[in-house]
């Protein structure tokens, strides 16, 4: 019997280079058939597993000369068979067969067209889970179509599903495997062989001591990376720690620092991420685009196009940030969809499309690392989604008109709830687990913005107060338990589109309480941003937008800005960005 060890030579080494990511047993026929006709594959079928032979070998034996055609087996498939059957021939029970590599056939197989196996596996399981083909609740997208020999490079370097951390369990005969998002992605490339092999239950091989050491080393690297990541909080906007000295009195001396120009219509949403070395601002506009900006330079980095109508809200996904250490943007649009984007390759890879009208707002959960997403729509519903499984979990019915805003209760609150504001002049609270409506607060006008209090002070207990901004030109503070108005803040001369709590400390403890807990801010179509003292109802500060170019404030985001110069008093300065009605985005902060 001829030895099965690989032959030395230039061509073998070349072929091996393109097989590092490929299965060590044979290729699944169903996958290969996605891009090839059945008659193209007839000569490549492995005699043992009936799949497409990987590293094809011919069985050469005088006892089988009466059989028509070549007797083809995959190299590793054959090795496993011989090991399990005392070196007996796969055709008949006898020994002393010879086996020869067929390099010309290997080249033909590597020249077959294939689609991305990760995408194929994802689509297959969505269908097995009961979704109609082409209509899954969420769609992972990798549009690779190429030669089998090109697959290794694609999977290792450019596959959008790999870059996002998608990992699929092997095929299982008794139940459908679920799509998983691994927290730590192994660098052991042979794992892909386990995923896409036709006989994955036979593909387990004992790794060499060298391989084991490499895997342990990789695990240690990932563990260290995770520790560093955990120390940095691992969430968008956590690039530097908030200093007690980053205070409201310092912010009062803010000036216009930068302009971000590119949008040609209303900027309806902005968000910020500084979990990597780069600090990035994303924005969504009625001009149907999402734009990425370098916070340090003010330069536009990328434009994401794909929505067919206005982009109403954008958020960096804390779930992907925490679990796969990559920046993914989630956007909602008047085109009725919620889309997830991996902006480094400028592609969307997941779409939620169960809303039947415009999706005006989205928010990630502060619990479970942002695994859950809530959305509000013109179809009068709030929906709760599981980002990991791409499934809609709950539909909250009760509003009688468009829903403009949603928010999750903070972590320290007694229960997990969602609040929503609507064109029906109500703020409603919902139980996340039961989907039941808990409270209805009524006020005049359309509610454009709602925010739970993240603080716990004498003015309100964490999560038990809600801010609302509306078309009645006022900001309201509500007690959830009594459904009564705690305070109303008057001063704006047009609709109030955004409200929130001041996000960092102040030095006015004797006036406004502990930290920033008793300072709120609001942005309005009157082209002003106003800061208010909750206890006294007084306006503390007013910032006006550019009269000619802005024409109104639509959204606001505070962010910690890493300093380029070393300073003793704080690690990073806090700045404020706002999106305007005409399209410019402005950054305000302290100058040193």
Secondary structure, DSSP 4 states (H G I P E B T S, - for coil): ----SPPPSHHHHHHHHTTTTS-SSPBPHHHHTTSS-HHHHGGGB-TTTSSBPSSEEEEE-GGGTTS-S--EEEHHHHHHHHHHTTT--SSSS----EEEE-HHHHHHHHTSEEE-HHHHHHHHHHHHTTPPTT--SS------EEEGGGHHHIIIII-HHHHTTEEEPPP-SSSPPPEEE-SS----TTHHHHHHBTTGGG---PPPHHHHHHHHHHHHHHHHHHHHHHHTTTSTT-SSPPPTTS-HHHHTT-EEEEEE----S-EEEEEEE-SSSS-EEEEEETTSEEEEEETTT--EEEEEE--SS-EEEEEE-HHHHHHH---EEEEEETTS-EEEEETTTTEEEEEE---SS-EEEEEE-SSGGG-EEEEEETTSEEEEEETTTTEEEEEEE--SS-EEEEEEPPTTSSS-EEEEEETTSEEEEEETTT--EEEEEE-SS-EEEEEE----SSS--TTSEEEEEETTSEEEEEETTTTEEEEEEE--SS-EEEEEE--S--S-HHHH-STTTTEEEEEETTSEEEEEETTT--EEEEEE--TTTT-SEEEEEEEEEE-SS--SS-SEEEEEEEEESSS-EEEEE---
